[in-house]
Amino acid sequence: MLTAENGTVSMQIGNVEEPEVDDTFSEMPYVINMPGEVPDSNALTVDGNTATWHLHEERPNVLSVESETGSDTASDSDSSDDDGIPGFGVGASVVGLLIAVLALGYRHD
C-alpha cells in the first residue's frame, strides 16, 4: 500500500514471501527509492532516499518505508521564480515569440 499525505510518503508491502531455495534468488535484495530522505523504515540498510532489504538475512512480515515527499528539495529557488515552463524562463519565451512574430511579419512584406 502506498499513501501520501501531509508531506510524507509511506509504503508497506505485506505477505513477504520466503526466499526461494535457489541461492542466486535468495540473495536478491529488495530496493525501494523514495522521493525524499527516509527517516523511518524496517529495511536492513537506509542510505538517503534508498531503503534496502536482504530477505536472506532478515525477513520481516511487512516491508515498510516512509519518506518526505521530496518537494522541498528545490527550496533553494524561490517559488515565484517558477514560471511553469520547463527549460527556459518567461524572458526567453517572450524574446522567442517576438523573433517569430518579426520573422513572419518580414516574410509577408
N, C-alpha and C positions, 0 to 999 in steps of 0.2 A: 504494500500500500504506500502510495506517495501522497504527501499532503504539503501544502504551502500556505502559511498564514502568519501574520504579524512579523514579516521579515525573516521567517525561519522555514527551511525546507526539511522535512523528515521523511525517511524511507524505512519501511520494515518489510522483510521478506520472511514469511513463515514456512513451516514444513520443510526445513532444510534436509535434503537427502544425505544419507551417509555416503562417503566417498566409495567409489567402485573398488573392486579387488585389484584391478589393473593399476600398477604403480604409477604409470605416466598420468593417468587421470586423477588419481588420488592426491597428487601433489599440485594440481592446478589451482591457482589462487582465484578468489573472487575479488575483483577490484571495482570500486564504485567511485567515480569522480563527481563531486558535488559542486554546485555553483559558487560556494564560498568556503571560508575556513570551517573545519569540522571541530566543534568543541565537545561533542558528545557522540560516542559510538561504542559498540561492543566488539569492534574489529580488533584483530591481533596487533595491527600497526595502523597509525594515523600519521600522515605527513601532509600538512597543509590542508588541501581540499580533497585528498585521496584517502579512502579507507580500504584496507586490505585484510581479507580473512584467508587463512590456510586451514581448510577443514580437516586436513590430515593431522594437524597439530592440536587444534581445539575446535570442537563442533558445537556451537550454541544452537538452541532450538529455533531462535529467530535472529536474523541478521538485522541490526538496526544502526542507523546513522542519522545525524542531524547536523545541519549547517545553516549559515546565514544565506540569504538569497543571493549575495554577491552583487547586489545593485549599487552598494556604496563603494565599490572598487574604483569607480570613476569620480570619487569625491574630490579629486584634485581640480577638476574642471567645474566651473560654475554652471548650474543648471540653465541659466539664462543664455549660456553660450551654445546650447544645443538647439540647432535650427531644424532638426529632423531630416536633414539631407545628408546621407552618408557620403563621405569622401571629400566634400568641399563645403564651404560656408555660403552664407547669403550673398556676400560681396562677389564671390566668384560666379554665382548664379546670375546675378544682375549684370555683371560685365559680359558673361557669355550670351545672355539674352539680348543685350544691347548690340553686340557684334553681329548676332544673327539677324536682327532687325535691320541694321545698317547694310549688311550684305544683301539682303533681299531687296531693300529699297534701291540700292545701287544697281542691282541686276535689272530692275524694272525700268530704269531711266535710259 
